[in-house]
Amino acid sequence: MHSRRMLALLAALGAAGGVLVHAGQTAPQGVSQTPSPLPLSSPVRERGSSVTGAYEGWYTDADGSIRLLVGYFNRNTQQEFDIPAGPNNRIEPGGPDQGQPTHFLTSRQWGVFTIKVPKDFGDKKLTWTIVANGFTNTVTMHTRKEWLVEPFLDAASKNTPPVLKFKVDGPSFTGPPSIIAATYVASAGQPLELTTWASDEGAKVNVEPSAGGRGRGATGVFSPLIESWSKFRGPGDVAFSQARPTLDRSNGGKATTTATFSAPGDYILRVQANDASGEGGGGFQCCWTNAHVAVTVKAASASK
């Protein structure tokens, strides 16, 4: 099996370079990203288990910068977390805040943020530590050559990530998140309309006939495409009218949902688009798109 594929599969099981340290212990320094052959002692359960950062790999962005691609694994199936950037959610050195999520969904979340590092990063390392339910987990991030990933093109199938737009004639966003793609203003307790346009070409070569529409370029039909919204950061709860809105493929892939915020403050939402390659690109880090949007939520207006 391809080494990167094996690493990705181990990451999905929560062992992708994560180091489990129980409360009161100190995380070992300079820990490598080699997956452990043994399962971590914190199991998957409904509540009471841990959260681990998952280092997906590094890549060179279109502007020539080097970015570390990072997700996480919440081993709780019913428990989400809000952990502010700080002692219990820190990236070092240079942190604690380097753009990581402060809201953690359940299960494995792939490539939810990136960290830009200098071109001469060399053999330096960053660590991401998350403390949840009394468990301290630390993951190491680096630019070792065997961890190079290609999130913008699947070399075997020539597949590319879905394209997202937040205005019908606006800029396109594809692949991992690197900037704030759109900004909004809302009021607490009032629904904010969120509209996107999504498209996907699908795989272009080596498409199995049974795939039945993996890509328009290969089969003449639309590629499967799923869009989902979630909270990434923010001081309150966010309720979506449809976390997975229906895409109107006959209207440029238009999809609309609303988000209602329980408290004022600054929020970041994540919208993810998956094609037929599935979550995390099936472990190869291509081909999916994550984008971040910022929302400034004002206090609800006083009733007259």
C-alpha positions in Angstrom: 0.0 0.0 0.0 1.2 3.5 -0.8 2.9 4.9 2.3 0.9 8.1 2.3 -2.3 6.1 1.9 -1.3 4.0 4.9 -0.6 7.1 7.0 -3.9 8.6 6.1 -5.8 5.5 7.1 -4.0 5.4 10.4 -4.9 9.1 10.8 -8.5 8.2 10.4 -8.2 5.8 13.3 -6.7 8.6 15.4 -3.1 7.5 15.3 -1.7 9.8 12.7 1.2 11.1 14.7 -0.9 11.9 17.7 0.8 11.5 21.1 -1.6 10.8 24.0 -0.5 12.4 27.3 -2.8 12.1 30.3 -3.6 15.1 32.4 -0.7 16.1 34.6 1.9 14.7 32.2 4.2 16.6 29.9 4.1 16.0 26.2 7.5 14.6 24.9 9.6 17.0 22.9 10.5 16.5 19.3 8.2 13.6 18.8 8.2 12.4 15.2 5.1 11.9 13.1 5.6 8.1 12.8 2.2 6.4 13.6 2.1 4.2 16.6 1.5 0.5 15.8 -0.8 0.3 18.8 -4.2 2.0 19.4 -4.2 5.0 21.6 -5.6 4.3 25.0 -8.4 6.8 24.6 -11.2 5.0 22.8 -14.1 6.1 20.7 -17.2 6.6 22.8 -20.3 8.8 23.0 -18.7 11.1 25.6 -15.7 11.4 27.8 -13.0 10.7 25.3 -10.2 12.9 23.7 -9.6 15.1 20.7 -6.4 14.8 18.7 -5.0 17.0 16.0 -4.3 15.2 12.7 -1.4 16.4 10.6 -2.4 15.7 6.9 0.9 16.9 5.3 2.4 19.9 3.6 2.1 21.4 0.2 3.2 24.4 -1.9 0.3 26.9 -2.5 -0.3 28.7 -5.8 1.5 31.8 -4.5 4.6 29.7 -3.7 4.1 29.7 0.0 4.4 26.5 2.0 1.4 25.4 4.0 0.9 22.8 6.7 -2.5 21.1 6.3 -4.2 20.1 9.5 -7.4 18.3 10.6 -8.5 16.6 13.8 -10.1 13.5 15.3 -12.8 13.9 18.0 -13.2 10.5 19.5 -16.6 11.4 21.0 -19.6 10.5 18.8 -22.0 12.7 20.8 -19.8 15.4 22.3 -18.6 18.6 20.6 -16.2 21.0 22.2 -15.6 24.7 22.3 -11.9 25.2 23.4 -10.6 28.7 23.0 -7.0 29.2 21.7 -4.9 29.2 24.8 -3.5 26.7 27.3 -5.9 23.9 26.2 -5.7 24.6 22.5 -2.3 25.9 21.5 0.2 25.8 18.6 3.8 26.2 19.5 6.1 28.0 18.9 4.5 31.2 17.7 1.1 30.6 19.1 -1.0 29.8 20.9 -3.3 31.0 18.2 -2.4 30.2 14.6 -5.8 30.0 13.1 -6.8 26.5 14.4 -10.5 25.7 15.2 -11.9 26.5 18.6 -15.1 24.4 17.9 -14.6 20.7 17.4 -17.2 18.6 15.7 -17.5 14.9 16.3 -15.5 12.3 14.3 -12.6 12.8 11.9 -12.5 16.2 10.2 -10.0 16.5 7.3 -7.9 19.5 6.4 -9.9 22.1 8.2 -7.2 24.7 8.3 -3.7 25.5 7.1 -0.6 27.2 8.7 1.7 29.2 6.4 5.4 28.7 7.2 8.5 30.2 5.6 10.1 28.6 2.6 13.2 28.0 4.7 11.2 26.2 7.4 13.6 23.3 7.0 13.7 20.8 9.8 11.8 23.0 12.2 8.6 21.7 13.8 5.3 23.0 15.2 3.2 21.2 17.7 -0.6 21.4 18.3 -1.8 20.5 21.7 -5.5 19.9 22.6 -6.8 19.2 26.1 -10.3 17.7 26.2 -12.0 15.7 28.9 -8.7 15.6 30.9 -6.7 14.1 28.0 -3.8 16.0 26.5 -2.9 15.2 23.0 0.0 16.7 21.0 0.6 16.3 17.3 3.8 17.4 15.5 3.8 19.2 12.2 6.8 19.5 9.8 7.9 19.5 6.2 9.5 16.2 5.8 9.5 15.2 2.2 7.5 12.0 2.7 4.6 14.1 4.0 4.3 16.1 0.8 0.6 16.1 -0.3 -1.1 17.2 -3.5 -4.5 18.6 -2.6 -5.2 20.3 -5.9 -4.7 17.3 -8.3 -5.1 13.6 -8.1 -2.3 12.4 -10.3 -3.9 9.1 -11.1 -7.4 10.3 -12.1 -6.6 14.0 -12.9 -9.4 14.8 -10.5 -9.5 18.4 -9.0 -11.3 19.8 -6.0 -14.8 21.3 -6.2 -15.0 25.0 -6.9 -16.9 27.3 -4.5 -18.1 30.8 -5.0 -19.9 33.1 -2.6 -21.1 35.4 -5.4 -22.2 34.2 -8.8 -19.6 36.4 -10.5 -17.2 36.4 -7.6 -13.8 34.7 -7.0 -13.4 31.0 -6.9 -12.1 29.0 -4.0 -10.8 25.4 -4.3 -8.8 23.0 -2.1 -7.6 23.8 1.4 -8.5 27.1 3.1 -5.9 29.8 3.1 -7.8 33.1 3.5 -11.3 34.3 4.6 -13.4 33.7 1.5 -16.3 36.0 2.4 -17.4 38.3 5.2 -20.9 38.9 6.6 -22.7 40.9 9.3 -25.6 39.5 11.3 -27.6 40.1 14.4 -27.9 37.6 17.3 -31.0 35.5 17.0 -31.7 36.6 13.4 -31.1 34.1 10.5 -28.3 35.1 8.2 -28.7 33.9 4.6 -25.7 32.1 3.2 -25.6 31.4 -0.6 -22.9 29.6 -2.5 -22.4 28.3 -6.0 -20.5 25.0 -6.3 -19.2 23.0 -9.3 -17.0 20.0 -9.9 -15.4 18.5 -13.0 -14.8 15.1 -11.6 -12.1 12.6 -12.5 -10.9 12.8 -16.1 -9.0 9.5 -16.6 -9.0 6.0 -15.1 -12.7 6.3 -14.3 -14.4 3.0 -13.7 -17.6 2.5 -15.6 -19.4 1.6 -12.4 -18.6 5.0 -11.0 -21.6 6.2 -13.0 -20.9 10.0 -13.2 -17.8 10.7 -11.3 -17.0 13.5 -13.6 -18.8 15.4 -16.4 -15.5 15.5 -18.4 -15.2 11.7 -18.3 -18.8 10.5 -18.6 -20.9 13.5 -19.7 -22.8 13.7 -16.5 -22.4 15.6 -13.2 -20.0 14.4 -10.6 -21.6 13.8 -7.1 -21.2 16.9 -5.0 -22.1 17.4 -1.3 -21.8 20.7 0.6 -21.8 21.1 4.4 -21.7 24.0 6.8 -20.3 24.0 10.4 -19.1 26.4 13.1 -15.3 26.8 13.1 -14.9 29.5 15.7 -17.1 31.8 17.8 -18.5 32.6 21.2 -22.0 31.2 20.9 -23.9 28.4 19.2 -24.7 28.4 15.5 -27.9 26.7 14.1 -28.1 26.1 10.4 -31.5 25.7 8.7 -29.8 23.1 6.5 -26.2 22.0 7.4 -26.2 20.2 4.1 -28.2 22.4 1.7 -29.5 21.1 -1.6 -27.5 22.1 -4.6 -29.3 23.3 -7.7 -27.0 21.9 -10.4 -29.2 23.4 -13.2 -28.5 26.8 -11.7 -24.8 26.8 -11.4 -24.8 24.6 -8.2 -26.5 27.3 -6.2 -27.3 26.4 -2.6 -28.8 28.5 0.2 -29.0 27.9 3.9 -29.3 30.2 7.0 -27.2 30.5 10.1 -28.6 31.8 13.4 -26.2 32.9 16.1 -27.0 32.6 19.8 -24.7 35.4 21.0 -22.9 38.5 19.5 -19.2 38.3 18.6 -16.8 37.3 15.8 -17.4 33.9 14.2 -15.8 31.9 11.5 -17.8 29.3 9.6 -16.5 26.4 7.5 -18.1 25.3 4.3 -16.9 22.0 2.8 -17.5 20.6 -0.6 -16.9 16.9 -1.3 -16.9 15.2 -4.7 -16.9 11.5 -5.4 -13.5 11.0 -3.8 -15.3 11.4 -0.4 -14.0 12.7 3.0 -10.4 13.6 2.9 -10.2 12.5 -0.7 -10.4 8.9 0.4 -7.2 9.5 2.4 -5.2 11.1 -0.4 -6.0 14.7 0.5 -7.6 15.3 -2.9 -10.2 16.2 -3.9 -12.2 18.3 -1.5 -12.6 22.0 -0.8 -12.8 23.8 2.6 -13.4 27.5 2.8 -13.8 29.9 5.8 -16.1 32.8 6.0 -16.2 35.4 8.8 -19.3 36.7 10.4 -19.6 39.7 12.7 -22.6 39.2 14.9 -24.1 42.2 16.6 -26.3 42.2 19.7 -30.0 41.8 19.0 -31.9 45.0 18.7 -33.9 46.0 21.7 -37.6 45.6 21.2 -39.6 48.7 21.1 
